[in-house]
Amino acid sequence: MRALFLLGAFVTAAALLGAARGPGASGTSRDVSLAGMPHPAPIARAGDRVALNAACVKCHDDIAREWSRSLHKQAHTDPSYQRALALEPLDFCRGCHAPEADASRDAPKPLGDMGVACITCHVPDDAAHGATLGAPNSARSAHKAPHAVLRKAAFATKSACASCHEFTFPHGQELMQSTLREHTASGTTASCANCHMPFVDGPKGRHRKHSFSVTNEMIVNAVDTHASREGSRATFTIAPRGVGHAVPTGDLFRRLVLRATVVDENGNALEAKRRYLTRHWSNVRSPGGAVIRGLSRDDRPGGSENRTASVAFQFAESLRSKTIRWQLHYEKVEHPRSESEDDVVSGGKLLLSEGQLAP
């Protein structure tokens, strides 16, 4: 069950990590350097949240149409998330997925349907005294807004995404999501918005696209795969391609699945092998002596120094004259059913690349 991961304490198998910020609802303190940036519930806000967000939508209708189709808008209503929430109805989860609601209880439908709303990012709390948060030198900076605008340089950087896209588990120091640290380690100079909010031209001028894109095309193009063989041994290298984080990033159970199968002349499988590239979890012993679940290794491509993943499959020597077919998939895992990485509920797969190796 997914509860094996979220309800217990976590440590790293190799060493304890330094304390990291967590969503506000988790009870951990947020990084003070992110003060004034968007963050999970609880959000200090007076008045009718639905009406306040509707006012944004009314004036910024072109941007609102993009947001209405985004994963941010669907953060609470997404069926996969709802199934996971049913397994573990935690305020820790609700804080990011329904940030305009009280995270300690089920979100009222109007607030849940808003997901991560316009006001969640642009009016992150009442401390700005009614001003709307924006980035400096934006494409619309010359436009006279009917409200106060508070421009912060940090809002144009990964700091705007940090509080919801990097955090620890509820009761430990282990990072549940590590996208921001991966971004730093990759050495990229591009911001999150460069890829996920590119500039587009709209009827009211140029603006950052608010669909927060993570398209299938982006995922397919995130890695380069090279396959070779020597006799009955097949070797694969999977390298990141212009990505500022590990592949995949985000949810702790997302993974790449590499499969290779030796086939006969009629395409019948003779021997098959599989490898998961992900964050791997196993039983470890805490400093207090208790056996808990912890991160044992991370073999995803990308992230630290844009690392390349290398996988070798050794097949039976008697099969060296046979063809090897292979596929690389990106898989969303909704939750594990046991400690075995083969025993999961899959949320869908996307084919990244495939090929065959002749004898």
N, C-alpha and C positions, 0 to 999 in steps of 0.2 A: 504494500500500500504506500501511496505517496506520503502518508503520515510518518512513515519511518524516517523521512527526511526533514520534515518541517517541525514536528513536535518535539524532537529530541535535541540535545545539545550537540554542537558540531565543533570539531577541531580538524586541522590539517594533519595528515599522516606524517608529513615530514617535519613540520614546525608550526607553532601557533602563529597566526597572522595578527598584525596590529589591528586594533579596533577600527571598524569602518562605520560610516553612517548607515542608518537603516531607515525605512519608512517611518514617518511620525507615529503611525499606529502601532508599531512594533514595540515601542517603549524605549528604543535606543535614541540617543541624542543625534541631531543632524549636525553635519559639518558647519561650523560657524562661517566658513568662507562662502557658503551658499546662501547666506541670509538674503532674503528678498527675491530669491529665485523660485520657480515653480517647485512644489513639493506635494507629497501625499497628504491625506487627511491626518489630523484635523486641520482645516483651513479656517483662520479667523476671518469671518465675513458676516456682515450684517445685511439684513434685507432678503428679498426674494431672489434666490439664486437662478431659478428658471427664468424669471423676468429679466434679470441682469444679463444673462447669456443671450436671451432673445433679442435684446437691444443690439448686441454685437452682430448677430446674424442679420438683423434688418438692414444695418448700414453697410456691412461688408459681405453682401450676398454672394459675390463671386468666390471669395475665400471660404465662406460658409459652405458652399456647394462642394468644394474640395474636402473640407473637414467632415462633412456628412457621410462621405464614402470611406473615411479613413479608419484604420485600426484604433486610433485614439477614441473616436466616436463610439466604436464597438467594444471598447475595453471591458465593459461590464456585461454586455448582452451577447458577446461571442459564445456560441454553444460549447466550444471546447473549454473555455474558461468556466462556464456555468457547471459543466460536469466535474471539473476539478474542484470548484468551490463546494459542490455538494458533498464531496469526499472530506474536505477540510474547510468548514465555514469559519475562516479566521479573519479577525479584524486586520491582521497583517496583510492579507490579500486584498481585502476591500479598500484599504487605504489608497492603493495605487489605481485600482480598477474602477472605483466609484468615489473619487476624491471629494466630490461635492456633498456627499452624504456622511452620516454618522457611521464610522467604520465598525462600531461595536454591535451593529445590528444590520439586518437586511436593508438594502437601499430602497427607499420608496421609488416606484417606477419612474416618475418624472426626473428624479436625480440620477437613477441608474442609467436611464436612456441617454443622458447627456454624456456619460463616460468621462473621458478627459476632455473637458469643455474649453471653449474660448477663454472663459474667465479663469480656468484652472492655471493656465500658463500666463495670461496677460494681466490678470488681477489676482496674483497669488495670495494676497491677504489685504487686510484693511490698513496696514501700516503706510501704504502709499497715499492714503487720504484721497481716494477716488481717482488717482492717476492710473493710466493704462501703461503697463510695462512694454517697452519696445527696445530694439537694438539701435545704436547710433548709426547715422549715415544710411538709413534704410532707403529703399527705392521710393518710399512714400513720404520721406521726411519733409518734402516741400509742400505736401498736402496739408491744408489747415484743418486739423481735427476739431470736432465740437466738444472735446474733453481734454483734460490735461494728459500729457504723455511724459512718462518717466523713462528716459533712455539710459540704459546701462550697457557698458561694453561686455560684461559677463553674459548678457542675454544672447549674444551672438556666438557664444562658445559652447563647449560641451557642458559647462556648468549649468546651463538651462535644462539639460536632460539628466543631470547626475542623480538627483534624489530619487527618481523612479527607475533608473536603469543601472544603478549599482548599489547594492545593499547586502547586509549580512542576513543570515538566518535569524529567526525571532529570538533564539536563546543561545547564540554562540557568536564566535568571531569569524567563522567561515563565510566567505562571500557566496551568496546565492546567485547573484549576477555580478559579473566583473567587467562589463563592456567598457567602462571608462578607463580602468587600469589597462585593459588590453589596447585601447586607443593610444594611451600614453606610451606603452611599451613598443607599439608598432613603429613609432617614429614618424607617423604621418603628420603633416601640417594642415590637412584639411579638417574642417569642423564637421560635426554630425550633419549640420544643415546642408553642407555642400553636396552630399549624396542623397539625403532623405528629404530635403526641402529645396530643390533647385529653383532658380529664378524662372518665372514664366511670365508671359505677357497676357494681361487680362483686360477687360473692357474699362477698368478704372486705373490701368497702369501696370507697371511691372511689380511683381511681388514674389515672395517665397511661397512655393506651392505647399498647401496645407493638407495634402493627402498623406504626408509622411510615408512616402513610398518604400515598400519592401516587395518589389515585384518578383515574379518567377524569373524574369530575365536577369535581374540583378543577382539573384541567388545562383543561377546557372553560370554567370560570368564571374562569380567570386573566386573561383579556383581554376587552376590549370592542372590537368592530370596527364602524366606520361607513363606508359606501360611498356615493359620490355620482358624478354624471357631468355633464359639460358637452359636448354634442356627441359627438365621438368620443374624448373624454378621460375616463378613469375614475380617481377618486382614492379612496384607502383610508387611514384612520387606525386604528391598532391600539394601544390604550392598556391598561396594566396595571390590574387591578382588585383592589386590596387584597392585592397580592403583595409580599413583602419581598425580592425578588431579581429578576433579569432572567428573561424568559420566552422560551425555556426556559433553565434553568440546568444546572449539573452537567457532564455529558460534553461535550467540546468539539465534537462533531459533531451534537448535537441541534439541531433547527431548526424554524422555522415556514415553511410553504410556501404562498404566496399565488398562486393561479391565476385568470386571468380569460379568458373566451372569448367572442368575438362569434359569435352563431349566427343562422342564417336562420329563416324561419317554420316550418321542419320540424325545427328543433333541430340542424341540421348545422353543424359548426364552420367558421367562415370565417377567423378569425384568433385566435391564442391567445398569451398572455404569462404569464410566471412570474417570481416573485421569491422568493429565500431570505432569511429574516431569521435571522441566526446570527452566529457569529464567523467571519470570512472570513480564510483563510490564503493567503499568496502568497510568491513569492521576494523576499527582501530581502538587502541586503549587510551583513554583520557589520562591527564596527569593525576587524577584522583583514583585511577585504577579501573574505572568502569569501561565496559566494551560498548562503544557507540559507533555510529556511521560517520565516515569522514572521507575526504577527497584523497584518493590514493595516487592518481596520475591524471594528467591532462595531455592528450595527444592530438588535439585539434590543430589544423594548419592555421597560420596567422598568429596574431597577438604578439607575444614576446619576440622581438627582432624578426617579425614576419617569418616565423619558422615554417619549414617545409616538412610535411609528414611523409614518412617512408614506410612502406609495407611490403613484406616478402612472403609469398605463399610457396611452400615446398610440396609438390604433388608426388605421387608414387613414381618411381623411376620408370616403371613399365609403361607410363602414359606419356613419355617424352615425345612420341610421334603423333600425339593427338592435339587438336586445336583447343585453345583456352579462350573462353568467352568471359567478358567481365562487364560489370556495371557499377557506377557510383551514384548513390541516391542521397538526397537530403531528406531526413525524416523528422517529423514532429511527434514526439512521444507524449501522450497525454498524462500517463502515469505508469510506474512500474507495478506489477502485480506481486513480485517477489524480488529477492536479491539477485536473481539471474537476469542478465541483460537481454536475454532472449525472450523473457516472459514480461511483455509490456502490452499496453493498449496504445496502438498507433493512431495518431491523428492525421496520417496521410504522408505520402512520399512524393518527391519530385526527382525525376531523372536528371542528373547533371551531365553525365558522359557515359559512353559505352564503347566497346570495341572487341576485337578478338586478336589473339596472338597465334600465328601459324607456327607449326613445328619448325 
